[in-house]
């Protein structure tokens, strides 16, 4: 039987990304601790979840390209560069703060 345990995390968007997410910079989310296969959820899972469940804008390619966070978007996990944490394979923990910062400017 699937676990119904959820974890609370905070996801933030800056640098213009917030406009893809209903102009809300900070999102307090409750997400399942495990995915449909019973695996602990990762930042990669979260990115997919954000696109499917949180993003109201149709321009998903401004956030994700070929199934990965678009180049030019910095991802910080609890104020540390996600490259130091294993990038998309990082397992989410309760009360994690995930920050997506667009470094792509233009109009």
C-alpha positions in Angstrom: 0.0 0.0 0.0 1.3 3.4 -0.9 2.4 5.7 1.9 0.3 8.8 2.4 3.0 10.6 4.3 3.7 14.1 3.1 6.6 16.5 3.6 6.4 20.3 3.7 8.8 22.3 1.5 9.2 25.9 0.4 9.8 26.6 -3.3 10.7 30.1 -4.4 11.1 31.7 -7.8 13.0 34.9 -8.7 14.5 36.6 -11.6 11.3 36.6 -13.6 10.4 32.9 -13.1 7.6 33.9 -10.7 5.5 35.2 -13.6 5.2 31.5 -14.8 3.9 30.6 -11.4 0.9 33.0 -11.0 3.3 35.8 -10.0 3.8 34.2 -6.7 7.4 34.2 -5.5 7.0 31.8 -2.6 5.1 28.5 -2.6 4.6 26.4 0.6 4.0 22.9 -0.7 3.0 19.7 0.8 4.3 16.9 -1.4 4.3 13.1 -1.0 7.5 11.7 0.7 7.6 8.9 -2.0 6.8 8.8 -5.7 4.4 6.3 -7.4 7.2 3.6 -7.3 7.8 4.0 -3.6 11.1 5.9 -4.1 12.0 9.0 -2.1 11.1 12.1 -4.1 13.9 14.1 -5.6 14.4 17.6 -7.0 13.9 16.1 -10.4 10.5 14.8 -9.3 9.7 18.2 -7.9 10.5 20.0 -11.2 8.0 17.7 -13.0 5.4 18.3 -10.3 5.9 22.0 -10.5 5.3 21.9 -14.2 2.2 19.7 -13.9 0.5 21.0 -10.8 1.8 24.5 -9.9 2.6 26.2 -13.2 -0.4 27.9 -14.7 1.5 29.5 -17.6 1.7 27.4 -20.8 5.3 28.4 -21.5 6.9 25.4 -19.7 9.9 25.7 -22.0 10.9 28.8 -20.2 11.5 26.6 -17.1 12.3 23.2 -18.4 14.1 22.1 -21.6 14.3 18.5 -22.6 13.1 17.3 -19.2 15.7 19.3 -17.3 15.8 22.7 -15.6 16.7 25.1 -18.4 20.3 26.3 -18.6 20.5 29.8 -17.1 18.4 28.9 -14.1 20.3 28.6 -10.9 18.8 26.1 -8.4 19.7 26.5 -4.7 18.8 23.9 -2.1 18.8 25.4 1.4 21.0 28.2 0.0 23.6 25.8 -1.5 24.1 25.4 -5.3 22.3 22.2 -6.3 25.5 21.0 -8.1 26.9 20.5 -4.6 23.9 18.4 -3.6 23.6 16.1 -6.6 21.4 18.2 -8.7 18.1 16.5 -9.8 19.0 13.4 -7.8 18.9 15.3 -4.4 16.3 13.6 -2.1 13.9 16.2 -0.7 13.8 16.5 3.1 11.1 18.1 5.3 11.4 21.9 5.4 13.8 22.1 2.5 13.9 25.5 0.7 14.3 25.1 -3.1 15.0 28.4 -4.9 15.0 28.8 -8.7 16.7 31.9 -10.0 16.6 32.9 -13.6 19.7 34.5 -14.8 18.2 35.0 -18.3 17.1 38.6 -18.8 15.3 40.1 -21.7 11.9 41.1 -22.9 
